[in-house]
């Protein structure tokens, strides 16, 4: 009788615990106080040329996500577009922004809601962003771009590891 209980329990236990083992990367703890550094956009290292009709295009040159405490985080990004003025000089136009918001940690992700987000302002495309958590760091996928790109996928690396 006792053997049957163990046999019946084993498949049930496997069904319960196997998904947790497979998702162990998504259960990685968040590192507070140190920035998760933007290391790649769409699999390419920085600088990354943003899609659009501007020539030359703006380039993402740095970025980060910092978990400030158990409820607040900030996202920062800098882009540079170098133009040539009427005298022939190269002039860098720098776009630099930082947004702070509250976050909610869910299994495998954090949902970040910005306090002062305004449409059309430089910064995140939306007032709420979902970042996926893994052992490597945080991944953000932004959608709504014109062809040929339909999205930008940013990888923010864990402060203590190289990506």
C-alpha positions, -999 to 999 in steps of 0.1 A, spaced: 0 0 0 28 24 9 45 19 -25 14 29 -44 13 62 -25 49 70 -34 44 61 -70 13 83 -72 31 111 -54 62 111 -77 44 121 -110 25 148 -91 56 161 -75 74 162 -109 46 181 -124 47 207 -96 85 211 -92 98 207 -127 84 240 -139 100 257 -110 134 241 -118 130 251 -154 122 287 -144 149 291 -118 165 319 -139 133 339 -136 133 336 -98 167 354 -95 167 380 -68 168 417 -79 200 436 -71 192 468 -53 213 500 -55 236 490 -85 225 497 -121 217 469 -144 237 483 -174 223 483 -209 246 460 -229 227 452 -261 197 462 -282 183 436 -305 213 414 -298 238 441 -309 262 459 -286 260 497 -281 259 521 -298 227 511 -315 211 531 -343 174 538 -336 150 531 -364 133 559 -382 137 585 -410 164 607 -394 197 606 -412 221 601 -394 200 582 -369 201 588 -332 223 562 -315 216 547 -281 249 550 -263 241 541 -227 213 530 -204 205 514 -171 178 502 -148 184 507 -111 163 490 -84 163 518 -57 145 498 -29 118 472 -25 92 494 -44 110 520 -66 132 518 -96 146 541 -123 154 538 -159 180 560 -177 190 562 -213 212 585 -234 212 588 -272 234 609 -294 227 621 -330 256 639 -347 247 664 -373 268 687 -395 260 724 -392 262 751 -418 299 757 -411 307 720 -416 313 713 -379 300 681 -364 275 688 -336 264 661 -312 227 664 -301 224 645 -268 191 631 -256 194 622 -219 165 611 -197 159 594 -164 124 583 -151 116 570 -117 86 548 -108 71 522 -86 75 485 -95 57 454 -87 76 421 -88 58 392 -103 71 357 -111 98 362 -138 91 399 -143 88 434 -129 62 459 -139 75 494 -137 50 524 -136 65 558 -141 54 588 -120 58 617 -144 55 601 -178 39 623 -205 32 613 -242 56 629 -267 82 636 -241 116 620 -245 118 588 -224 100 555 -223 74 549 -250 47 540 -224 39 549 -188 41 512 -178 69 488 -189 73 451 -182 109 439 -177 116 401 -177 139 389 -150 166 362 -156 200 352 -142 216 374 -169 196 405 -159 165 423 -172 150 423 -207 127 450 -220 108 446 -253 92 477 -268 68 474 -297 52 497 -322 80 505 -345 77 508 -383 90 480 -406 115 465 -408 118 465 -370 86 457 -351 103 459 -317 134 469 -297 147 443 -272 170 458 -246 192 436 -223 202 452 -190 230 431 -174 232 421 -138 258 443 -120 279 414 -108 280 395 -141 293 401 -176 269 397 -205 
